[in-house]
Amino acid sequence: TLGVAGIVLKYRVPTGNQDPRWLAPVQDAQRTVSLVRHHAKEWKLDTDKVGILGFSAGGVAAFKTSLASKRHYEAVDPADEASCRPDRTILIYSAGLPKTAEPTSKEAPSDHDQKLDQIDIVTPKSPPMFMVHAFDDFVPVEGTANLLLALKRAGVASELHVYDAGGHGYGLRKRSDLPVTHWTNPCEAWLSRADWID
């Protein structure tokens, strides 16, 4: 209804025997962003307006894809010549964000890690983000708040909405008693101000 094309990614969900756990979902998301840009003309899309949206565990893939400093797989075809970094990011009750703004380890990151488990990889080139979290979510709101602070320090204009109640998993279901379930309204306004929608 907004004139935005939604492309659903069925990504490889992490399991306990994967190390690092985030790698396969990030690879799938990066490949998808490149594929969308590669087919943009055919699909009548704008290559400069490719965003990513993630809920809960999907938020992990979304924010790590948005902050990755490189492609985490070898290019396989011409589609991978297109950028794999989204232009905007929407995180709804995202899991996986550190509860503290400081790195959790003093050790140097491995090639695989690339500090993706630390919030300090936010740079001025990171995409603007729109984030929603409920205060009573079992996923700590501090992680989302710290991501906003990191974006602020990097000068990346972003938006965070913290609601007093709503828990986790409300998705797109509207409830009159839970303002958090109407998060799509400020998100629409955010996209409109960026000239992504009319």
Backbone hydrogen bonds, N-H to C=O, Kabsch-Sander energy under -0.5 kcal/mol:
donor,donor_aa,acceptor,acceptor_aa,energy
7,I,5,A,-0.6
8,V,6,G,-0.5
10,K,8,V,-0.6
11,Y,9,L,-1.0
13,V,11,Y,-0.6
18,Q,15,T,-1.9
23,L,20,P,-1.2
26,V,22,W,-2.1
27,Q,23,L,-2.8
28,D,24,A,-2.4
29,A,25,P,-2.4
30,Q,26,V,-3.0
31,R,27,Q,-2.4
32,T,28,D,-2.0
33,V,29,A,-2.4
34,S,30,Q,-2.2
35,L,31,R,-2.6
36,V,32,T,-2.7
37,R,33,V,-2.1
38,H,34,S,-2.6
39,H,35,L,-2.1
40,A,37,R,-1.0
43,W,39,H,-2.7
44,K,40,A,-0.6
44,K,41,K,-0.9
45,L,40,A,-2.9
47,T,45,L,-0.6
49,K,46,D,-1.9
51,G,49,K,-0.6
52,I,88,R,-1.8
54,G,90,I,-2.3
56,S,92,I,-2.1
58,G,55,F,-2.6
59,G,56,S,-1.0
60,V,56,S,-0.8
60,V,57,A,-0.7
61,A,57,A,-1.2
62,A,58,G,-2.2
63,F,59,G,-3.0
64,K,60,V,-2.2
65,T,61,A,-2.0
66,S,62,A,-2.1
67,L,63,F,-1.6
68,A,64,K,-1.0
80,D,77,D,-1.8
81,E,78,P,-2.1
82,A,79,A,-1.6
87,D,50,V,-3.6
88,R,50,V,-0.7
89,T,128,P,-2.1
90,I,52,I,-2.7
91,L,130,F,-2.8
92,I,54,G,-2.6
92,I,90,I,-0.5
93,Y,91,L,-0.6
93,Y,132,V,-2.7
95,A,56,S,-1.9
114,Q,110,S,-2.3
116,L,113,D,-2.8
118,Q,115,K,-2.0
121,I,118,Q,-0.8
122,V,119,I,-1.3
126,S,123,T,-2.2
130,F,89,T,-2.5
131,M,159,E,-2.9
132,V,91,L,-2.1
133,H,161,H,-2.3
135,F,163,Y,-4.0
137,D,134,A,-1.6
143,G,140,P,-0.9
144,T,140,P,-0.6
145,A,141,V,-2.4
146,N,142,E,-2.8
147,L,143,G,-1.7
148,L,144,T,-2.0
149,L,145,A,-2.1
150,A,146,N,-2.2
151,L,147,L,-2.4
152,K,148,L,-2.5
153,R,149,L,-2.4
154,A,150,A,-1.6
155,G,151,L,-0.5
155,G,152,K,-1.2
156,V,151,L,-2.8
157,A,155,G,-0.8
159,E,129,M,-2.7
161,H,131,M,-2.6
162,V,160,L,-0.5
163,Y,133,H,-2.3
163,Y,161,H,-0.5
173,R,170,Y,-2.2
178,L,175,R,-1.4
181,T,178,L,-1.9
182,H,179,P,-2.1
183,W,180,V,-1.3
185,N,182,H,-1.8
187,C,183,W,-1.7
188,E,184,T,-2.4
189,A,185,N,-1.9
190,W,186,P,-2.2
191,L,187,C,-2.4
192,S,188,E,-2.3
193,R,189,A,-2.4
194,A,190,W,-1.0
195,D,192,S,-1.9
196,W,191,L,-2.7
197,I,191,L,-0.6
